[in-house]
Every structure is written in structure tokens, then in C-alpha cells.
Amino acid sequence: MAQDRPTASELLSAIADFLRDEATPVLDRAEPGLGFQMRVAANALAILEREVRLGPAADARERERLVHLLGRSGTLDELNRELARQLRAGERDEKDEALMAHLEATIADKIAIANPKWR
């Protein structure tokens, strides 16, 4: 239920913080290999938290850009398949400024979820 607290995003964030800040340092001293795996797990949870929090809006923006770019409606998956078809067929390429703007915006949204410290 969306109105319930803590939200999925808050739960994922709390678990990631606990693993990173409390469990990992203990494991690093006792079992360094396990400490590394714990950091990987904490990072994966942080990505999931950002996906839950930022993903729906990013998907909506991507879909809106694709509708404008392709001049047709459809689901995000359908529109991406059509864009891929057009690229494979040579109907669009890197000279298409609207395409490049769409790709840059889409990549920026994906990086914000996967690794927000990248920029």
C-alpha cells in the first residue's frame, strides 16, 4: 500500500545503510571476502531503492520523449522496440538531433539510478 510507512524506498534505504555502515565493517575485520560481498549487496540495495524512487518518473519521461520522437503512442517497451527497429533499418542515426537528445536524457536518468556519484 503506497500510503503505508515505511515505504519500500525507505525500507530498502534502511537495509542498505545498516549493511554498509554496521555489518560490513564487522565482516571486513572477521572475513574480508564476506565484507566485500556485503558491500556489493548494500550497493545493489541502494540501486533498488533509487529504482523504486526514481524509476517511474524516469520511465514516464522516456515514454513521453519516444511518443514525440516516433510520432505514435504505445507502451515504453513497444516504443523502444520501434526505435530499435528504426535504428537497425538505418532510418535514424547519430545525425538525428532529437534522437541524440532523447538518448542523452535517457542515459542521464539511468545513471542517476545506477550510480548517482558518476557525474
C-alpha positions, 0 to 999 in steps of 0.5 A, spaced: 500 500 500 503 506 497 500 510 503 503 505 508 510 507 512 515 505 511 515 505 504 519 500 500 524 506 498 525 507 505 525 500 507 530 498 502 534 505 504 534 502 511 537 495 509 542 498 505 545 503 510 545 498 516 549 493 511 554 498 509 555 502 515 554 496 521 555 489 518 560 490 513 565 493 517 564 487 522 565 482 516 571 486 513 575 485 520 572 477 521 572 475 513 574 480 508 571 476 502 564 476 506 565 484 507 566 485 500 560 481 498 556 485 503 558 491 500 556 489 493 549 487 496 548 494 500 550 497 493 545 493 489 540 495 495 541 502 494 540 501 486 533 498 488 531 503 492 533 509 487 529 504 482 523 504 486 524 512 487 526 514 481 524 509 476 517 511 474 518 518 473 524 516 469 520 511 465 514 516 464 519 521 461 522 516 456 515 514 454 513 521 453 520 523 449 519 516 444 511 518 443 514 525 440 520 522 437 516 516 433 510 520 432 505 514 435 503 512 442 504 505 445 507 502 451 515 504 453 517 497 451 513 497 444 516 504 443 523 502 444 522 496 440 520 501 434 526 505 435 530 499 435 527 497 429 528 504 426 535 504 428 537 497 425 533 499 418 538 505 418 532 510 418 535 514 424 542 515 426 547 519 430 545 525 425 538 525 428 538 531 433 532 529 437 534 522 437 541 524 440 537 528 445 532 523 447 538 518 448 542 523 452 536 524 457 535 517 457 542 515 459 542 521 464 536 518 468 539 511 468 545 513 471 542 517 476 539 510 478 545 506 477 550 510 480 548 517 482 556 519 484 558 518 476 557 525 474 
